[in-house]
Amino acid sequence: MPRDIRVKLGDNTLQRGCVIKNDEVMGRVYGNEDGPVIVIMGGISASRFVADGGRLNRGWWSTLVRHGGPIDLNKFAVIGLDFAPSIESESRPKSITTHDQATRLKELLLFNKISNVSAIIGSSYGGMTALAFAHDFPNMVDNICIIGAAHKPYPIGVAWRGIQRRAVMLGLEAGAPAKGMKLARELAMTTYRTAEEFDNRFNLSETQRFPSKFDICEYLGSRGDAFADLMDAERFLALSESIDLHNIEPELITTPALLMSATSDQLSPLANVRELRDRLGGVSELFTFTSLYGHDAFLKEYDAMAPRLLKFCQSLG
């Protein structure tokens, strides 16, 4: 059965001088605890609940992480992580970096007597954190798999996220943080996905009604409402900025790396990932696949990713 693990860090001073008061790092362990350890981290909306199934179906990657699956829980011990600031934490630092997240992961592992992991698989923000971990603690990880992430953010993505944060700050100033979060998420969804997907998915022929309603706007509104229920404004501001602060020198990373990229990803485009591959200090491979889902491909294209992830895990021994 899955079980939670944790470590209390007390008042944790971060890289840019902010403090998380009474910081507690939360992780969750799945699978064969006597097997090689794989850490799996997702985007800023993800959590330690990587592979929970059942009635609650909280496992955000349970299609891939399961008994007998590409990431086989019969063979591996899989650890999921909650990024800081956690949902439960009352402390909300104004600034946090991927290096801070990597340090918190290190402390969680060492406290639970894990001095080395066979692999870290990170998608989106989790991929950035995996790169920071391999950069800062190279002796603690043998392999990394980075999906939809690179060593630096892409400028247009920084621009989009900056607009999202300003929307959230306007909501806070107006005393309506949920409305700001809703607008931010609506914009974010247009950057996560592709114009081609929206063109195939939504029908504009019903707009003659009055008042006019557009199904694409209804969809984005529903995603915004769901996100505002999931994430508070201060936590979002810190994590969103953390993406834009991310900057790693690839030459200093010698850990063998598998890079996976959807060719339609607008936020971590193929050009950035190719630059990462070419500059990494260790052995690296770039695996690309096509998708209508853009940056969200890591949450959608299981059939495209599963064979390569299976091969990656088989190489871990």
C-alpha positions as CSV (number, residue, x, y, z in Angstrom):
1,M,0.0,0.0,0.0
2,P,1.2,3.6,-0.7
3,R,2.4,5.4,2.4
4,D,3.4,9.0,3.1
5,I,6.9,10.0,4.2
6,R,8.0,13.4,5.5
7,V,10.7,15.5,7.1
8,K,10.3,18.7,9.1
9,L,12.8,21.4,8.2
10,G,11.7,24.1,10.7
11,D,12.0,27.7,9.4
12,N,13.6,27.1,6.0
13,T,15.5,30.0,4.4
14,L,15.4,29.8,0.6
15,Q,17.9,30.7,-2.1
16,R,16.5,34.3,-2.5
17,G,16.2,35.0,1.2
18,C,12.5,34.2,1.7
19,V,11.6,31.9,4.6
20,I,9.1,29.0,4.8
21,K,8.0,28.8,8.4
22,N,7.7,25.3,9.9
23,D,8.5,23.8,6.5
24,E,7.5,20.2,6.1
25,V,8.4,18.2,3.0
26,M,5.8,15.6,2.1
27,G,6.4,12.6,-0.2
28,R,4.5,9.4,-1.0
29,V,6.0,6.0,-1.6
30,Y,4.5,3.3,-4.0
31,G,5.5,-0.1,-5.1
32,N,8.3,-2.4,-4.2
33,E,10.2,-0.6,-1.4
34,D,13.1,-3.1,-1.8
35,G,13.6,-2.2,-5.4
36,P,15.5,0.7,-7.2
37,V,14.0,4.1,-6.3
38,I,12.5,6.4,-8.9
39,V,11.3,9.9,-8.0
40,I,8.5,11.3,-10.1
41,M,7.5,15.0,-10.2
42,G,5.0,16.8,-12.3
43,G,3.9,20.4,-13.0
44,I,3.0,23.0,-10.4
45,S,-0.5,21.6,-10.1
46,A,0.7,18.0,-9.4
47,S,1.2,16.5,-6.0
48,R,2.8,13.5,-4.3
49,F,-0.2,11.5,-5.3
50,V,1.4,10.0,-8.4
51,A,-0.2,6.6,-8.6
52,D,-3.3,6.4,-6.3
53,G,-6.2,4.7,-8.0
54,G,-9.5,3.5,-6.5
55,R,-12.5,5.6,-5.9
56,L,-10.7,8.9,-5.4
57,N,-8.5,8.4,-8.5
58,R,-6.0,10.9,-7.3
59,G,-3.0,9.5,-9.2
60,W,-2.1,12.1,-11.8
61,W,0.2,9.6,-13.6
62,S,-1.4,6.3,-12.6
63,T,-1.8,5.2,-16.3
64,L,2.0,4.9,-16.5
65,V,2.9,4.2,-12.9
66,R,1.2,0.9,-11.9
67,H,1.8,-2.7,-11.3
68,G,2.9,-4.2,-14.6
69,G,3.0,-0.8,-16.2
70,P,5.8,1.0,-18.0
71,I,7.0,2.2,-14.7
72,D,6.4,-1.0,-12.9
73,L,5.5,-0.9,-9.2
74,N,6.3,-4.6,-8.9
75,K,9.9,-3.7,-9.6
76,F,10.5,-0.1,-8.4
77,A,9.9,2.0,-5.4
78,V,8.3,5.2,-6.7
79,I,8.4,8.5,-4.7
80,G,6.1,11.4,-5.4
81,L,6.7,14.9,-4.0
82,D,4.7,17.9,-2.9
83,F,6.3,21.1,-4.1
84,A,6.6,24.0,-1.7
85,P,4.7,26.0,-0.6
86,S,2.5,23.0,0.1
87,I,-1.3,23.3,0.0
88,E,-1.4,22.5,3.8
89,S,1.3,25.1,4.7
90,E,0.3,28.4,6.2
91,S,3.6,30.0,5.1
92,R,3.7,31.5,1.6
93,P,7.2,32.7,0.6
94,K,7.1,35.4,-2.1
95,S,9.9,33.7,-4.1
96,I,11.2,30.1,-4.4
97,T,13.5,28.4,-7.0
98,T,13.8,25.0,-8.5
99,H,17.1,24.7,-6.5
100,D,15.0,25.2,-3.3
101,Q,12.7,22.4,-4.5
102,A,15.7,20.1,-5.2
103,T,17.1,20.8,-1.7
104,R,13.8,19.9,-0.1
105,L,13.8,16.6,-2.1
106,K,17.3,15.9,-0.9
107,E,16.4,16.4,2.7
108,L,13.3,14.1,2.3
109,L,15.4,11.4,0.8
110,L,18.3,11.6,3.3
111,F,15.9,11.7,6.3
112,N,14.3,8.5,5.0
113,K,17.8,6.9,4.6
114,I,17.8,7.1,0.8
115,S,21.3,8.4,-0.2
116,N,20.9,7.6,-3.9
117,V,18.0,7.1,-6.4
118,S,18.2,5.2,-9.7
119,A,16.3,7.9,-11.6
120,I,14.3,11.1,-11.4
121,I,11.5,11.5,-13.9
122,G,10.3,15.1,-14.1
123,S,7.6,16.6,-16.3
124,S,7.2,20.4,-16.8
125,Y,8.2,22.1,-13.5
126,G,9.1,18.7,-12.2
127,G,11.6,18.4,-15.1
128,M,13.2,21.7,-14.1
129,T,13.5,20.5,-10.5
130,A,15.1,17.3,-11.7
131,L,17.7,19.3,-13.6
132,A,18.4,21.4,-10.5
133,F,18.7,18.2,-8.5
134,A,21.2,16.6,-10.9
135,H,23.1,19.9,-11.0
136,D,23.3,20.4,-7.2
137,F,23.4,16.8,-6.0
138,P,25.0,14.7,-8.8
139,N,26.0,11.8,-6.5
140,M,22.4,11.2,-5.4
141,V,20.9,10.4,-8.8
142,D,22.0,7.9,-11.5
143,N,19.7,8.9,-14.4
144,I,17.2,11.6,-15.2
145,C,14.3,11.7,-17.6
146,I,13.1,15.2,-18.4
147,I,9.7,15.7,-20.2
148,G,8.5,19.1,-21.5
149,A,11.2,21.1,-19.7
150,A,14.7,22.6,-20.4
151,H,17.5,24.4,-18.6
152,K,15.8,27.8,-19.0
153,P,12.3,29.2,-19.7
154,Y,11.3,30.4,-23.2
155,P,10.7,34.2,-23.4
156,I,7.1,34.0,-24.7
157,G,6.3,31.7,-21.8
158,V,7.7,34.2,-19.4
159,A,5.5,36.8,-21.0
160,W,2.4,34.7,-20.7
161,R,3.0,33.8,-17.1
162,G,3.7,37.4,-16.3
163,I,0.3,38.4,-17.6
164,Q,-1.2,35.5,-15.5
165,R,0.5,36.8,-12.3
166,R,-0.7,40.3,-12.9
167,A,-4.3,39.0,-13.3
168,V,-3.9,37.2,-10.0
169,M,-2.5,40.3,-8.3
170,L,-5.4,42.4,-9.6
171,G,-7.8,39.9,-8.1
172,L,-6.0,40.1,-4.8
173,E,-6.1,43.9,-4.8
174,A,-9.8,43.8,-5.6
175,G,-10.5,41.3,-2.8
176,A,-11.5,38.6,-5.3
177,P,-8.5,36.3,-5.6
178,A,-10.5,33.5,-7.1
179,K,-11.5,35.6,-10.0
180,G,-7.9,36.5,-10.7
181,M,-6.9,32.8,-10.5
182,K,-9.8,31.9,-12.9
183,L,-8.6,34.4,-15.6
184,A,-4.9,33.3,-15.1
185,R,-5.8,29.7,-15.7
186,E,-8.0,30.5,-18.7
187,L,-5.0,32.2,-20.4
188,A,-2.7,29.4,-19.2
189,M,-4.8,26.7,-20.9
190,T,-4.4,28.4,-24.3
191,T,-0.6,28.1,-23.8
192,Y,-0.7,24.5,-22.6
193,R,-2.7,23.2,-25.6
194,T,-2.5,23.9,-29.4
195,A,-4.6,26.0,-31.8
196,E,-5.1,22.8,-33.8
197,E,-6.6,20.9,-30.9
198,F,-9.0,23.8,-30.2
199,D,-9.9,24.0,-33.9
200,N,-10.8,20.3,-34.0
201,R,-12.6,20.3,-30.6
202,F,-14.8,23.4,-30.6
203,N,-17.8,24.4,-32.7
204,L,-18.4,28.0,-33.4
205,S,-21.6,27.5,-35.3
206,E,-23.9,27.9,-32.3
207,T,-23.0,31.6,-31.7
208,Q,-26.2,33.1,-33.2
209,R,-27.9,32.8,-29.9
210,F,-28.4,35.8,-27.7
211,P,-26.6,36.4,-25.5
212,S,-23.8,34.7,-27.5
213,K,-22.1,31.8,-25.9
214,F,-18.9,30.2,-27.3
215,D,-18.1,26.6,-26.3
216,I,-14.4,27.3,-26.1
217,C,-14.9,30.1,-23.6
218,E,-17.2,27.9,-21.6
219,Y,-14.5,25.2,-21.5
220,L,-11.8,27.7,-20.4
221,G,-14.1,29.1,-17.8
222,S,-14.7,25.6,-16.3
223,R,-11.0,25.0,-16.2
224,G,-10.4,28.3,-14.5
225,D,-13.0,27.6,-11.8
226,A,-11.5,24.2,-11.1
227,F,-8.0,25.6,-10.8
228,A,-9.2,28.4,-8.4
229,D,-10.6,25.7,-6.2
230,L,-7.4,23.7,-6.2
231,M,-4.7,26.4,-5.8
232,D,-4.6,29.5,-3.7
233,A,-3.3,32.8,-5.2
234,E,-0.1,33.2,-3.1
235,R,1.0,29.7,-3.8
236,F,0.4,30.2,-7.5
237,L,2.4,33.4,-7.6
238,A,5.4,31.8,-6.0
239,L,5.4,28.7,-8.2
240,S,4.7,30.6,-11.4
241,E,7.6,33.0,-10.8
242,S,9.8,30.0,-9.9
243,I,9.4,28.7,-13.5
244,D,10.6,32.0,-14.8
245,L,13.6,32.1,-12.4
246,H,14.8,28.7,-13.5
247,N,18.3,28.7,-15.1
248,I,20.7,25.8,-15.1
249,E,24.2,25.5,-16.7
250,P,23.7,22.2,-18.6
251,E,27.5,21.7,-19.0
252,L,27.7,21.1,-15.2
253,I,25.2,18.2,-15.4
254,T,26.9,14.9,-16.0
255,T,24.1,12.6,-15.1
256,P,22.9,10.5,-18.1
257,A,19.7,12.1,-19.4
258,L,16.7,11.1,-21.5
259,L,14.9,14.2,-22.8
260,M,11.3,13.8,-24.1
261,S,9.6,16.6,-26.1
262,A,6.3,17.0,-27.9
263,T,7.0,18.9,-31.0
264,S,4.0,21.1,-30.5
265,D,5.0,22.3,-27.0
266,Q,4.8,26.1,-26.9
267,L,6.2,26.5,-23.4
268,S,9.3,24.3,-23.7
269,P,9.8,24.2,-27.5
270,L,11.9,21.7,-29.3
271,A,14.7,24.3,-30.0
272,N,15.2,24.8,-26.2
273,V,15.3,21.1,-25.5
274,R,17.8,20.5,-28.4
275,E,20.0,23.2,-26.9
276,L,19.8,21.4,-23.6
277,R,20.7,18.1,-25.2
278,D,23.7,19.6,-27.0
279,R,25.0,21.4,-23.9
280,L,24.6,18.7,-21.3
281,G,27.9,17.5,-19.8
282,G,26.9,13.8,-19.8
283,V,25.4,11.2,-22.1
284,S,22.0,12.4,-23.4
285,E,19.3,11.3,-25.8
286,L,16.3,13.3,-27.2
287,F,13.1,11.5,-27.9
288,T,10.4,13.5,-29.8
289,F,6.8,12.7,-30.5
290,T,3.9,14.5,-32.1
291,S,0.8,15.6,-30.2
292,L,-2.2,17.9,-30.5
293,Y,-1.9,18.6,-26.8
294,G,1.2,20.8,-26.7
295,H,2.8,21.2,-23.3
296,D,0.0,19.0,-21.8
297,A,1.2,16.0,-23.8
298,F,2.9,14.5,-20.7
299,L,-0.6,14.2,-19.3
300,K,-2.3,12.9,-22.4
301,E,0.0,11.0,-24.8
302,Y,0.5,7.9,-22.7
303,D,0.7,5.6,-25.8
304,A,3.4,7.7,-27.3
305,M,5.5,7.9,-24.1
306,A,5.0,4.5,-22.6
307,P,7.4,2.4,-24.8
308,R,10.3,4.8,-24.3
309,L,9.6,5.1,-20.6
310,L,9.5,1.3,-20.4
311,K,12.9,1.1,-22.1
312,F,14.3,3.8,-19.8
313,C,13.2,1.9,-16.7
314,Q,14.5,-1.4,-18.1
315,S,17.9,0.2,-18.4
316,L,17.9,1.0,-14.7
317,G,18.5,-2.7,-13.8
